[in-house]
């Protein structure tokens, strides 16, 4: 995006016509006078995706992004005005969970389109004085922007561009009936409003609220149809985004808007919302409650690093294939302090064997861990041999004798009793909780395997810590 405050009006006009990100900047300043626009890479990214939708390169787009990230200004306010400026015959329908919110976005778009700068920019896009309502205004070329609500009637209306912006009211997101109502309206009413089934465009933009919200439903049932743009407030893993001819890489722990958001403020929000609401709304990774063997309320946390550690243990569950569907290499690092086991760090990546060997060797040599646990299978066998040939003597091969579910079941009393403690503010907390609370029904179990390996090793080699398993004691 180029700053649209250039004094050269011709250059600015040319820029606004071709660069949606700059148009969003100008739109923001129009509807938020007195508020400073804060440019950021995510606005450029959203704009680039919407430009691709405009030009027919994408026909179905889902954008999942935290609240207060200008998603509605980008998608529901600026973009419709930009489209109608390019082509005043376009018909656009925009839906929100509430009519009042949908009407507000409509009024903001109309304010932009009736502004002096917009009329000078697009002199051929004029509003029809006879059809200029708050919820629907039409151009003199019979294009329009219609505002409706989820569940509302749009009989007789059709469009080339359909936008649904926050289809769920967060207050009722835990109601199965209300979630299903939004999904049914989307499928049975909203989708039928496309004038051109082959070339029409649909954009869904929302903060995630639940595993079974509209985004979750579409990702589960028709993921191959949709282009997905997921932007978390704090990256739980590495994300790579294509922006025009460059690639933006976001590292684990990086924030969406580092010049505006402070990590400590997001921590406060997380504490206020709770882990599960924060995971959905801010990290765009909703966690299914009570889906697995380990219930969320069994997990206990620590806020400060323990003052004294007796020794540390690393537990490696390795994999050497790097395709998107393959398993991850996972290492959990544990600090033993008295009877408590503090999870100090979580490593999770897909690695080729040469890279795996380098990473493990580097982890081992940087800090002295009393025990290095590596599962004695496939890639683990080669790794064990290579590390021992380098003179590393604290490698302990692990050969599990029980199935995964049984091994993890053994760990549950350690969580319940507070012997296992998880860092409350770790950048990878959501990733961890997502896997261990979904097991055995989740997509991955590599973190589970690493934890199970550690606990089963401790059980067999440590008599200090006793836990009472309720079904036995």
N, C-alpha and C positions, 0 to 999 in steps of 0.2 A: 504494500500500500504506500502511495506517495501522499504526503501531507496536502490536503485539498485547500490550504489557505494560500496557495500561490497567487501572486498579484496578476499574473498573466491569465486573464479570464478565458481566453481561447484555449490555452493549454489545460486549464482546469476543466472546462466543459468537455474537451476531448477525453480527458482522464475519467471523468464521472460517467461518461457513456460506455466506456469499455471496461472499467475496473470497479466491480461491485464493492470491494472493500473500501475504496475511497468514497463511494456513494453511501455506504453504511456510516462512515464518519460524518459526512455532511448531514445525513438523516438524523443522527444522534444529536448533533448541535442544533438542529431545527426544533426537535421535540423536547429537548432538555436544555433550554437556555440557562446559562449560569452554571452549568455543570461541565467540568472538564472531561473531555473524551480521553480515555486511556487506551492507546493502541496496543495490540498484543497479537502474537502469532496465531492464536486460535481464531481470531476474527478473520484474518487473511485466509486461514484454512477453510473455515465455513464458507466464506465467500467463493473460494475456488471450487468447492463442491457444488454450490448453488449455480455457479456459472456453467459447470458441466451439465447440470440438470437443464438449465435454460437452453443450451445448445443441443440437447438430445443425447448426450453421451452417457447420462445416467437417467433412468426412468423411475427408479424406486430408491429412495434414500432414507435411512434412519440416522438421526443425530442424537446421541445420548451425551448430555453435558450437564454440569451442576447448575443449580439456581443462581441467579444474579450474574450470569455470564454473557448477557446481551443476546441470548438465543432468540428471544421473541422479536427484538428490534431487527436482528439480522434476517430472520426467516419470515416473520409475519408482517413486519412493517416496511422495511427497506426493500426487500426483494420484490414484493408485489408492485411497489411503485416503480422499481427499475424495469420490471417486465413490461408493465403498461406503457412506460416511456419508450421502450424499444418497439413495442407492438400494441397499440391501443385497442386492438380487436380481441386481445386475449381475455378469457374468462377464468377468474380465479376464485376458488372457494376456500375459506379458512375457518377451521373449527377449533374451539377450545372447550374445556370441560364446563365452563360457565359462560353464559351469553354476555354477562357484563364485561368479562375479561376480553372476549372476542370482539365486542363492540369498541372497547378501548383501543385495541390494536387497529381496528378499522378507522377510527377517528384520527389516530396518529398517522396512518398512511395517507388519509385525505388531507391532513395538515401539510404533509410533505408535498403532495401533488398540487396543492393550491398555493404553495409558496412562490415567491417571485423567481428565485433561482431555478426551481424545477420548471416553471412555465417558460423561462428563457432557454433552459436546456432542452426541453421537449415541447416545442411550440405546437406540434400536431396532436398532442395528447391533451384534450380538453374534457372537462367533466360536463355531463349532460345536466342542465339545470332542472329538467323535469324528473330526473331519476337520481337524486342526490340525498339519500337517506343515511342515517348513522350506520346502519347494518349493511346497506348495499348502495354503492354509487356506481354509475355507469359513465363510460366515455361517450363522446359523440360518434365514435366508430363502433359502438355497441359492445365493447369490452366492459368488464366490470370486476369489482372485488366484493364478494359476498361474505359476511360474517355470520356464522352459526355456532351452535353448541352441540356437544356430544349428546345424542338423544333427540336433538331438534329435528324438525321437519324441513326438508329441502326438496320437497316434491316439485317437479317441473323445472328444477334448476340443474344445470350441467356446466362443466368446465374442462379446460385443457390442463389446468394446474390445480391440484388438491393439496392443501396443507392442513395437517392436524398438529396443533401446538398444545402440549400438555393435556392429553385426553382424560387423565384421571384427577379427581379431587384428592389430594393427599389425606384429607380427613377420613375418607372412606376406603382407603386402599386395602385394608385388611378384610373388607367385605367381599366375599366371593361373588355375591349377587351383583354388586356394583362393578366389580372388575369385568365380569362376564357381560354385563350390559354394555360397557364401552366397546368390548371386542365385537359383540354381535352387531352393534350399530355401525361400527367401522366396516364390517364385512357385508352386512345386508343392506345398508343404506349408503354410506359414504363412498364405497368403492364403485357403486352403480352410477355415480354421478359423472364419471369420466365420459366426455363426448367422444374421444378417440381412444378406444381400448388398446390400440397398438402403439400409439405415440404419446398418449397422455402421461403426465408426470404426477407422482405422489411423493410428498416429503412428510415424514413424521419426525418431529423434534420434541424431546422431552427429557426430564430428569428421571432416572430409574427410581421406582418406588417399591417394586415387589418382583419376585421371580416370575410371577404370572401376570404382570402388567402387559399392556399392548405390545411393547417392544419385546418382552420375553415370549409372548405368544407367537409373534411373527418370526422371531429368531429360531424358535423351536420347530415351527411348522413350515415356514417358507423362506428360510435363511438364504437359499440359493438365488432368490429373486431380488433381494435387497442389498444395496451397498451400505455398509455399516461404518459410521464415523463415531467412535467412542473416545471421549476426552475426559479423563478423570481430574479431579481437583489436585490429587497427589498421585503420581504414577506408582502403581504397585509392581510394575515390571517395566521392561523397556518397550517403548512404543515408537514406531517409525511411520511418519506421514509424508506422503508425496505432495509437495506444494509447488505447482507449476513445474519448473525444471530442476528443482532441488529437493532434498530430503531432510525433514526435521526429525531428529532423534531425541526422544525424551527418556531420560534415565530414571531408574527406580528412585523414588523420593523427590523427584523434581515436581514443582508446583505449576499449576495451570497458568497462573498470573503472578509471577514472583514479585513484580513491582507493586502489586496491589494487595496480595494476600501474604500474611505472615504465618509461618508454620504453627507458632504458638496459638494464634487465633483460630486456626483450623482445629487444633487440639481442643480448644475450648468448645467449639461447635460440636466436635465429636463427643465430648463428655456430656453436652446438653442433649444431643439427639440420641445418644446411645450408639453402640458399635454397628447395629444392624441397619438403623435408619441412615447413619452416615455412610455405610458401605453402599447403600443403594443410591441415595440422593447426591452424594459428593464423589464417590469413587465409581459410580455406574456399574457396580458389581454386587447386586442384591444377593443376600444369603438366605437360603431357605431354612426357616426355623424348624428345629426338631425333626430334620429329615433323616438323620443318621443315628448311629449308635451313641455318639457323644452329643449330649444336649448342650446348647450354649450356656445355660446357667450352671453347668458343672465346672466351667473353666474359670480359674482364678488368675489374677494379674499382679504384677509388681510395677511400681512407678519409679523407683530409684534402683540403680545398679547396686548389688550387694556389696557391703564394705569388705567382706572377706570371702575368698573362694578357696576351698581346699584343693581342688584340681579341676581340670576341664577335660571334656570328652567330645570328640567329633564322631558323628554317625553319618556315613556316606551310603546313599542308594544310587548306584550309577547306571547310566544308559549312554549309548554311543551313537544313536541315530538322531539326526537333526531335523527331520521333516516335521511339519506342523502337527501331525497326528501322533508322533512318537512320544515316549515317556521322557521325563526330565531327569537330569542328574540333580540330586538334592543332598545338601549337607545341613544337618542341624548341629549347632555347637552348644554344649551344655556346661554350665558352671555348677559344681557340686559344693554346696555350703551347708554343712551340718546335715540335716535330714532333708533339705530342700534341693530341688533340681530346677535351676534357672535356665530357661531357654535364652541364650545370649545372641544368637544370630541364625538367620536362615538364608541359605544359598540355593537358588533354583534356576537352572539354565539347561538348554539343549546344547550338548557339546559333542564334537567329534572326539575320537580317542586321543589324538595328539594334544588337542586343547585340554581335554579332561586331565591328562597326565600332568600338564603344566600347571593347571589350576590347583589340583590336589597337592602337588609338590610345594607350590607356593604357599598354600594355606598351612601346610604342616610345618614348613621351615620358618615361617614368620613368627609363630608362637609355639611354645612347647605345650603340647597336650599330652596328658598321661596316656590316654588310649585313643587310637584311631580305629574305628569300627568300619569295616568295609564288607558288604555282602559278597560272599564267595560264590559268584555266579558270573557267567559270560564275561562282560567287560570288567567286572570286579576281579575276576581271577587273574587276568592279564595285568591289571593295575597293581594288585597285591605283589605279584612276582617282580614287576618293575621297581616298585618302591623298596622292596626288600633288597634287591640287587644294588640299590643306591646306599645301602647301609642304614635305612630307616627301620628301627627295631620295635617301635611301639605300635605296629600294625597288628590288629587282631581280626583275622578272617571270621565272618559270621555265616553259619549255615542254618537257616531257619528250618525247624522241623514241623511247625504247625502252619495252617493256612492263614492268609492275611487277616481275615475277620477275627479268628481266635487270638492271633497275636495282638491285634489292636484292642480287643476286649479286655485284655490283661492291663492295659494302660489306663482304662477309665477310672478305677479307684484312685489312681495317683492324681488324676485331675480333680476328682470330687473332694479328696482330702486336702487339697491345696499343696501337695508335695511338689507337683509340677506347677511352675509359675511362668506366665507368659508376659512379655513386656507390653504394657498397655499402649505405648505410643510408637511402636515400631512401624516403619513405613510399609512393611510386608504383612502387617497384622490381618488385614482383610483377606489376603491371599491364603494365609494359614487357616483362618477360621472357615473360609469357604470350603477348603478341602476336608479338614478334620471333622466338621459338623455335617458334611454331606456323605461321608463314607459310610457304607459301601456303595452309595448310589451316584456319586459324583463321577466326573469325566477322568479324573486323575487320582492316584493314590500314592504318589512318590513321597510326599511329605509324611503321610501316614506311615509308610514303610520305614522311613528314617527314624521317626519317633518310636515306633514299635521295636525296632532293632535296639535302640538305646535302652529302653525300659526293660526289655527282656534280658539284655546283658547285665544290667544293674541288679535285677532280681536274682539272677543266677550267681552273681559274684559279690553281693553286698548283703549282709545280714543286719545292718544297722537300722534300715528303714523298713518298718512293718506297716502294712495297710490292711484294713479290714474290708474284704469284699462282702457286700451285704447279703448276697445269696448263700454265702457259706458261714459267715461269722454271726 
